[in-house]
């Protein structure tokens, strides 16, 4: 059997036997939360999860001692119990009702035991003492996906010299016990080849005893394994049938109590979650009041006050919620709420950080967030007894309940604070967007002027010529040329675009480009759009043409004059926001922002389906202008060379649209020599400016194309760029 590798439950806070002498146990038979079962009956036990006050050890049941192990060795892995005195009629430990551990567990003797992990540790320690074993481990059953059972390690094997290989083998033994439901007793493990691990430093596994842990319905709850019965304690170095019976009896008792503790912990946690982690909080004060009203019934406190600090280091509180409980009969309670501001309840409050202070009538605790930062302080006063108006001290049971509840209160507070912060930030973003829209939107007089102007023909604007150049073209003529392209493509008519909205949108897009940049400005956007206009084919659909024209005009909007790599290296907000293709994602999002502005909504008359389709194509087209993506377009070149284009394939149409975007974006190299030379110099100006920044900020030498010291090689680099990037694309 191949053992599965299971994660541990984490660090367990276990009270060891060494500490047990300092944590004496009381035997309170009148505690209403404990029920001692009658002899021979299986009665559920509801555990107390706190340690009571110290009392005399003489309150332990008076039973006779049972020496189950040889105490001759001074290297016992399990620290022995201080065995109480017992009567003469008891039998050996584990074979009857005289076992102090069983009596203590079922009758309340181990009242300080507060978790499943602690209970399992106690059971494993006691079993190790009884069997004189050198070590042991315990795992519990958990339900995994599909209803199958798996083992989750609770107490790991900590014997010195036991390798990971040995632990994996023992895990396989435990899984076999889980599968069969029967004990396994290997009296000579060395005969099994699985236990022969090639390591001189490893502990030899001589004997192994593994038994299941079952509840009263004989359902599997877990598995325990013990290894290496000590030599010299008796004449049987191997685990005997009596050992198997002893540990099986103990695990049966453990199974009965264990299931009750698991159910109790689960129900208690679910109750707290439903009480505290409610998301329907209309205000912070309402949340705090609900928390106080949840805490008070748990502890029977008369007063509960929750203090919210001004900050994480101050002892001045910006908000104080105080609740007072008033009894109205046996079942009805009302809570009077008071909201105070700016209060200093304790000058030494900082000394209570990450701890509890328990007094006779006051308990104070911190409510912590996920990051262990104090979010609030809860103060309880006057614990009342159940049957009278007398006061009693808060005990460790109250501590444990409040400590557990504080986690969920902290989550609720943190959630409320996160919601509040999110709402403030959302409002801030809305204000910022409103300001951006106002300053980005073209002036009303400019919109009116373009709207009323007679748009020149495509021939007079020269936009049908692939060698079109906007150099020397008046600024008004550039926007008129853009409108003409939309008119001649029949996009205004086909998609019922409001003409004034089209004019406002064109002027707003032009304002979105940074005019101080030598190359990535409105002139480049117009040239890219004109190249697309000159190349558009009948094979493309009307929606595709609309998407491509919008994408070309917006593909570099608000460009910063630097590359994506520079933005990432300088850790600019764009890189943090998008992670990859930062500029292209920013161009697309700003494009959508403009089209959503009032008066620029050129897609408002599209159906929902067409609207989604166009936005998807615009995004794909804008992202395609990232040359790092273009370089990986080997599939497009392969399709063109083999003439295997399938116009019904959306994947191939998307590939074609992407290549059309790249071809339009790089179209400056196709212009007549004077225009091409002028644009190449503008590109070089931007590149060299980025190289200067990199040299100054990063103290590194920029790449050749951005190194101003390499400017004499500009013609050579331009030809290399055409040969390797541009020419192959235009050829296909």
N, C-alpha and C positions, 0 to 999 in steps of 0.2 A: 504494500500500500504506500502510495506517495503522500507524505504529509503535506497539508496545506499550510501556508505561511499566514498567520493571523496577527493582526496588530494588537498590541497591548491596550488595555483600557486607560493607560496613563499612570502618572504617579499617584500612588494610593497612600492616604494618610492613615497609617495603621498604628494602633497603640500596642506596643510590644509587651511581652511578659515581663521584661525588665522594668517597665513603667507601672506594672500592675500593682506592685506593692504600694506605690504612691497614689494610686487611684482606687481606693477601697470601695467595695460595692455594698450597697444597702439591699435589704430584702424586705421590701414593702409589699405586703400581701393585700393592702387596702387600696392600692393605686387603681383607679377605675380603668386605666388603659391597659392593664395586664390581667390575664386570666390564667391561672394555674390549672392545667387539665387534670381531670380525675384519672385515677389509675386505669389503664387499659382503654382509654378513650382518646380519639384523635380530635383535639379541639384547636381551632385556629388561634394563633397568638398574634396580637397586635403589639408591635415593639415600641418601647420608649426610645426616642432617638437622642437622648441627652444624658449626661452624667449627673447623677444626684449629688447632693452634698456628701462630704466624707462622713462615714459612720464606722462603727466598730466592726472588724472582720468577724467577730463572734456571732454576728447575725446570719452567717452562712449556715446552711443545714448541717446538722450534726450527723455525719456519716463516717464510716470507718475508712482508714487510708487504704489505697491500693497501689502497691509499687509495681507498675507495669513494665518498667525498664530498668536496665542496669545503669547505675549512676557512677560506674567506675571510670568512665571517660570524662576528660575535662574539655572535650571539643564537641559538645553536643550542638547540632545545628538548631535544635529547638530548645529554648530556655524552659526549664521545668516549672510547673505550677508549684506554688507553696501549698502542699496538699493539706486540706483540713482534716480534723479528726473525725472518724466514722465509727459506727457501732459494730458490734461483733457479728450481726446477722447479715451484713451486706456481702455481696459476691464480687468477684473480680470486675474491674472496670471494663464496661462495654458488654458484659454478659448478663446484666440485669438492670435493676432500677437504682442501684447504689452509686452510679457514676456521678461525681460532683458536676462534671461539665454538662451532662444531660439535665440534671436537676436544676442547675443554675440557668440553663438555656430555656427550659420549659416553664420554670417557676419564677423567673424574673431575676435570678442571681446575676446574669450578665446584662443588667439594665443599661449600662453605659454604652452598649454596642449600638452604633448609630447608622450603619450602612451595610449594604450587601458585601462590600469588600472587607470590612472589618469582621463580619460574621464568618466569611470564608477563611480569612487569615486565622481566626481563633480555631475553627474546625481543623484546619490543616496542621496547626501547631500541636493541637491535642492528639491528632492521629499520629503525628510523628513521634510523640512521646510514648504513646501506647505500643507502637510497633517497633520502637528503637530503630527508626529509619534515619539514614543520613540526609535525606532530602525528599522533597515532594513538590508537586505542582497541582493547580486546580483550575479548571476551565468550565465555564457555564455555556449552556446551549442558547443559541440565538436563532431566530427565524430569519431566513434569507429569502430573496426573491424566488417566487414559485412555490412557497410553502415548505421548502427543504430546511433541514436543520444544519447548523454549523457550530463549531466550538469557538468561543471567545475567551482568550486567556485572562484570568483575573489575578491569580497568584503564580508568578513564573518560578521556574526552577533556579535556585540561587546557590547551588552547591559549588564550592570551589573546584575548578578543574573539569567541570562538565562543559564540553564544547558545544558549539552550535549544532554540529552534526548529531551529537547525542540527543540534544533537545528536539531536533526534528524527528528523530526516530521515536522518542517518547511521545511526541505529538501524534505520530502515526498510530501508536498503541492506543492512545486515548480515543482517537477517531474510530478505531476498530471496536472499542468498547461502546462508543456511541452508536455504531451501526448495529451491533449485536445485542446490546442491552445486558450483556453478561460480563462478569469479572474476568480478568486475565492475570494469571499468576505464573511468572517466569522464574522458576527456581534456579536456573542456571542460564543466564542471558548470554554468557560467553559462547555457548554452543550455537547461538543464532548468529549467522554471518553479518546480519545488519548491525550488530552492536560492536563489531570489530573495526574501530576507527583508528586509522594509521596516525597516531600522534602519541608520543611518549609523555607529553604533559597532560593528557586528558585523563580524567577520572574513569576508571573501569566500571562499567555497569555490570554488577554481578547478579542482582536479583531485582525483579520488578513486580509490583502488585498494583493493579489498576482496577477500580470498581466504579460503577455508575452511581449517580446521585439521582434519586427518584422521589416524587411526591407520593401522597397517599393513594393517588389513582394509578400509580406505577408508571407515570410519564417521566421521561428523561428531562432532568434539569441541568445536569452537568456530569463531569467525570473528574475523579481525583486519581493521581498516580503517586506511589511511594517507591523509592529506590534504595537498595543496599541495606538490608538488615544487618546491624552491627554484630561482629563476631565477638564472642566472649561473654555475651549477656545470657545466653542459654546454649543448649546443645544443637540448636537448629539455626544455622546461619542463613537459611532461606526463609521466606515468608511462609507460614504454615496455614493450614486450613482454618485453625483457630484465629490467626491474624486476619484472614479474609472475612471470617464471621464477625469479628470485633469491629473492623473498620466499616463493614457493610451496615451493621446496626447503627453505628454513629452517623453514617451518611443518610440513613433513613430518617433519623431525627433531624439532621440538618436540612434534608429536603422538605420536611413538613414546615419548619420555621422559615426556611429560605423563601418559599413561595409566598408566604404571608408578607414577608418584608418587601419582596419585589412588588406585590400588588399594592401594598400600603404606600411605598415610595411613588409608584406610578400614579395612583389616584390623587395623592397629595400634590404632586407636581401639576397634574392636569387641572386640579381645582384652582391652584394659584394662577396658572396661565389664564384661565377663563375669567378670574376676578381682576387681574391686574393688567394683562396685555390686551385690553380693549382699545380699538383704534378710533372709536367714536368719541373723541374728546373735542368739545367745542372750545375749550380754553385750557390754559396751563393750570389755572386754579381748580377747574373741575377735575382734572387728572390727579392733582395732589390731594384733593378731598376724597376721591375714590380710593387712593392708596391708603390714606389714613383710616378710612372706614373699613378697609380690608384688613389692616394690621390689628386694629383694636380687638375684634372678636377672638383672634388667635391667642392673644395674651391677657384678655380680660382687664385691659388697662382702662382707666377712667379718662385720662387725658392723652392726646397724641398731638404733637407739634412737629411739622416738617419745615425745615429751614433751607432756603435756596440761597447759596452764596453768590455774592456779586461777581466773583471770579474764583478760579481754582486755588488761589493762595490767600484770599482775604477771609477774615472772620467776621466781616460785615455782611449781613444778609439783606438781599434786595427784596425778598418775598418770604413771608411767614404764614403758614396755614395752620390754624389751631382748631382742633375738634374736641368737644366735650361730650361724653356719653352720658345719657340720662335714661335710667331704666323706667319703662312703663309696663309693668307686669312681668311675667316670666319669659315671654317670648318677644316682646316688642322693645326696640331700642330706637332712640332718636339721637342725632348728632348735631350739636349746635356748632356752626362754622364761623370762624372769625378770620379775616384777612388783614394782616398787618404789613407794614413796610419799614425797611431799614431798621433792623434790630440787632443788638449784640447780646445774645443770651449767656455766653460763657467767654471769658477772656482767654482761657486755656484750651479752646476748642481744638487747636491744631494738634494737641497731644493725643486726640482720639482718632487720628487718621489710621485707617486700615485695622481698627481694633474696636472692641466693645468695652464699655464701662458699665458694670453692673453694681448698683447700690441696692439698699433695702427697698426703696420705693421708686427708683428711677433707672431706666435702661436707655442708653444712648447708642445709636449705631449710625454708621455711614452707609449711604446708598451709592454704589459705585457703578460706573459705566463699563462698557466692554473693554476699555483701555485703562481701567483701574484708576480713573480720575474721579474724585468725589463730585457727585452731582447734587447731593442733598444730604441733610442730616435729619434723622428721625429721633424724636425724644418721646418716650413713654413714661407716664407718671401714674402711680397708685394702682398697683395690681390688686384686684379684689378677689376674694375667695368665691367659690361657686355658690355656697350655701349661706353666706352671711355678708355683712358690710365691712367686715374686718379686712385689713390689708395684709398681704403676704409678700415676701421678697420675690423678685423675678429670678428664675433659676436658669440653668444651662439649657433646659428644654426650650424655654422662651428664646434664648440666644440662638439656638440652632434653627428654630423655625424662622426667626427674623433674618438670620444670615442667609437662609435659602430664599426667603421672600425678597430680600434686598436685591438679589440678582435680577429678578423679574421686574421689580420696581425700577431698577436702574435701566433695564431695557426699555420699559415704557417711557421713562423720562427722556432717555436718549432718543427714542423714536419721536416723541413730542418736540424735542428741541430740533431734531433734524427736519421735521415738517415745518417748523417755524422758520428755520434758516432757509429751507427750500422756497418757502413762500416769499420771503424777503428777497432772495436772489432772483426769483421769477419776476417779481415786480421791478427789480432793478434792470433785468434784461429787457423787459417790455419798455421801460423808459428809454434805455439805450437804443433800442430798435426804433422807437418813435423819433428820437433825435436824429439817428442815422438816416431814416427815411426822409425826414424833412430836409436835411442838408444834401442828401444825395439826389433827391428828386429835382428835375429841371424846373427853372422858373416858369411861372404861368405865361409870361409874355413870350418866352422862347417857344413854348409849346404852341401857343396860338399862332406865332409867326410861321412855324413849320407847317402847321395844319392848313393855313390859308395860302401857302405858297404853291404855285404850279410846279409840280415835280418835272424836271427835264427828262427827256427820253433816255433810254439806255445807250443809244448810239451817241448822243451828244455828251453823255457822261463817260463814254468809252468803257463801260463796265462789261461789255461783251467780249472785249479783247483780253486774252490771257496775259498780255504784257501790260495790263493796266497798272498805273502808278498814281498814287494820290499826292505825290510830291508837288508842292506848289498849289494844290487844290484848296480853295477857301474852306474854312471850317463848316460853314453852312452847306456847302456842296457835298461834304462827306455824309452828313445826315440825310440829305436829299437822295444821294446815291443808294443809301441803305434802304430807304423807303421804296425807291424804284425797284430794287431787287425783289422785295416782298410783293409789290404790285404785279410785276411781270411774271412772277411765279404763281400768280393767282392765289396766294395764300390768304390775302385779305378776304377775297370773295369766298373761297372754299371753306374757311373756318370762321366766317362771320366775325372777323376781328374789327372791333371798333376803331375807326381811323384815328380819332384823337388819342385813344389809348396806345395805338402803335407809335404815334409821334412822341408821346411822353415817354414810352418805354425806350425808344431809340436814343433820345436825348439823355435819359437817366443812365443808360448803359455807357454812353460816351463819358459822362461825368464820373463813372466808376473807375475809369482808368487813370493812373497817375501820370500827369502830363510831363513831369520832370524827368521821367525815365527816357533814355535815348531810344530804346527799341521796343520794349514791352508796353506800348501805349495804344491809344485809340487808332492810330494809323496802322499798326500791325493787325489789330482786330478787323479793321475794314478790309485790308489786303487779303486776310485769310478768308473772310466772308465772300469777297469778290472772286477769289480763286475757286471756292466751292460753287458759287453761282455759275461760273464758266464751265465747270466740270460736271454738273448734275446731269443724270441720265434718265431716260424714260423708264428704265427698269425699276427705279425707286418709287415707293408709294408716296402719296401726298403727305402722310404723317411723317415719313422718314425725311422728306425734303424740309418740312417745317422744323423738325427736331435739329437737323444739321445746320440750318441757317441760324437758329437761335444759339446753338452750341458754338459755332465759329465766332459769332459776335461776342460771346461771353467767355471764351475758352481761356483768356488770360486776364480777366477783369480783376482789378486791384492787385496786380502783380507787384512784387516788392523789389524786382531788379536783382534778385539772388536766386540760387538754385535750391532744390529740396535738401540737398546734402548740407548746405550752409545753414539752412533753417534748423535742421536736426542737430548739427554740431553746436550751434549757438543756443540750443534749447529754447527756442522761441515758443510762444504759446501755440502757434499753429501746429508745431510738431507734437506738442503735448495733447492737442485736441484731436488730431487725426492719426498720428503714428506713421503713416506712409502716404505717399503722393499728397503731401500736405497742401501744396499750392493748388493742384488740380481739384482736390476736394473743396478747398476754399472758393475757387472760382465757381464751381457748381452751386455751392450753398448760397453765395451772393447772387448768382443768377436767379435762383428760386426766390430769394428774398425780394428782389426787385419785381419779379412777376407777381408777387403776392401783395405788393403795395397798391393802395387805392389809386386808380387812374392808370396803372401800368399792367393791368391784368389782361394780357392779350390772349390768354387761353381760357378765359371765363366761359366761352360758349361751347367748349368741347364737352362731349359726354364724359362721364366718369371713367369709362374704359379707355377712351382715346387719351384722356388727360394723363392717366397712369402710364400708358404706353409711351407717350411723348416724353414725359419726365424721365422714364427709364432710358430711353434712347439718348436724351440729352446728357444724362450722367455718364453713360458708357462712352459717348463721343468725347466729352471733355476730359475724362480720365485717360482716354487713348492718346492724348497729346503729350503724355509723359513718355519721353523717348526711351526710357528704360523698358517700358512695356512694348514699344514698337520693335525694339531690337529682338525680342523673343517671338516675333510674328513669322516664324518659319513656315507655319501652316499656310499662310496666305500666298507666299512665294511658290510653295509646292502646288497649290491649287491652280495658280495662274499658268505655271509652266506646263501642267498636264491638261489644261483646259477642262477641268472637271467642276466648274462652278454650277451649283444647284440653286437656282433662284428661289426655290421653295423652302430651303433650309434657313431658318432664322439664325442659326449659328454662323453660317457663311455670310448672310446679309449683315450681321453685326460686325463680322470681320472686315467686310468691304467698307462699311461706314467708318470704322476705325481707321482704315488705311486712307480713306478720303480725307479724314480730319488731319492726319499726319501730312499728307501731300499738300493740303491747303496751308497748313502751318509752316511748312518749309518752302513754300512756293517762291520766296524771294530769290532763290538761286536760279530760277528759271527766267527771271526778268532780263531785259537787255543789259549789257555790260555796265553802263553808267549807273543804272538803278541798283544792280546787284552789288557793285562796289560801294555805293553809298550805304546800303543796308548792312553790308558786312562790317563796315567801319563802326556803325551804330551798335551792332552786336558786340564788337570788340571793346567798345567803350564800357558797356555794362559788365562784360566778363572781367576786364582789367580792374574795374572798381571793386568787384567782389574779391578778386585776388589780393588787392591791397588790404581789404578788411581781414582776410584770412591771415595774411602775413603779420598784421598788427595784433589781432586778437588771439590767434592760435599759435603764433610764433612758428609757423610752418611754411614751407615753400609751396605755393599753389601749383596746380597742374599746368601743363604747358599752355593750354588755350586760355588760361586766366592769369598767366604770369606776364606782367607788363615788361619785364626784362626780356621776354621772348617775342616782343612785338615785331621784330624784323622778320620772323618766320611766319607772320600772319598769312601771306599768300599761299605758302606751302601748306599750312594747316587748313586753309579754306578749301584748297583742291583735294586734300585728303578727306575732308568732311564730305565733299560732294561725291567722291569716288566710293566711299565706304557706306554712307548713309543714304544720301539723296538719290543718286543715279540708279541703284538697284530697285528702289521703290518706284520711280517713274518708269523704269523699263518694264516692270511687270504690269 
